[in-house]
Amino acid sequence: MQLNPNTVLIVSTSRVRGGSRTRRIKLNEHTIGTQGEGLKTETKVVREIHDVDEHTQATRYVQKAKDLIRAVATNTIIGWICAKERLGTLDADLAELAENVRAFNARARTCQVAIGALQLDVRVALGPETARALADHVREEMVELKGALQAGDLSKVRAIHIRTKNLPALSVGVQAQSIKFALEESVSRARDLREAINKRSESPESAGRSLTPESLAMIDAAIGMFTYDPDEDHSLDLAGGI
């Protein structure tokens, strides 16, 4: 896989501080052993929220910060990866959210919210195994997308489209174009399915079966592009690929 050197790993540091506590409560005790020589205590861990409404609002801020990362990055086996040109958008959105959080923290009585995201240069840590894992990730997404189209499952197709919209940023050159073309083709095929199901009253399964190999050629090409022989010896050039 030709890894895109112009990407960073995004690690969310947003979290809620305080506002809850966990404690262990005893449910019951009973003796164990034939002679009653032991005592077994059953317990349960419970979480207490000091102010439910306040803690719920704090949790929403943290989730919003994670959603902002999701909007510009792609979730992979090693975490969220983002193209560097999208970092300006992420920084601006997080800064705006942080302003709202500062106002919340000023009035909050039981908890505080921290908003942030670490940006790590992926070239520092990537090795051949990571490159292969990312190639596996891309291939598996394409295989799942093709399967959802062939099943006529528009809900699943839409879910895959949402999570793969930034997938081309993982790679460069012909491999990045392969992903892009496959996703564009899948949008067209989803449109075909929708027309068959909604306008011609076909069942999802029948509409999916009607898709020809030629109509899914770009998706098949992407699957092939990210398929490799695991027994071959690969080396990684951080500006190139496996």
SULURSUL-V371703 format. One record per helix or strand of 3 or more residues. SS is the DSSP state (a for helix, b for strand). FROM is the first residue (numbers start at 0). TO is the last residue. If there is no record, write none. Layout:
# SULURSUL-V371703
SS_FROM_TO ; SS_FROM_TO
This chain:
# SULURSUL-V371703
b_6_11 ; b_14_17 ; b_19_31 ; b_37_48 ; a_51_71 ; b_72_75 ; b_78_82 ; a_83_106 ; b_110_113 ; b_116_120 ; a_121_123 ; a_127_149 ; a_153_163 ; a_166_169 ; a_172_197 ; a_203_208 ; a_212_224
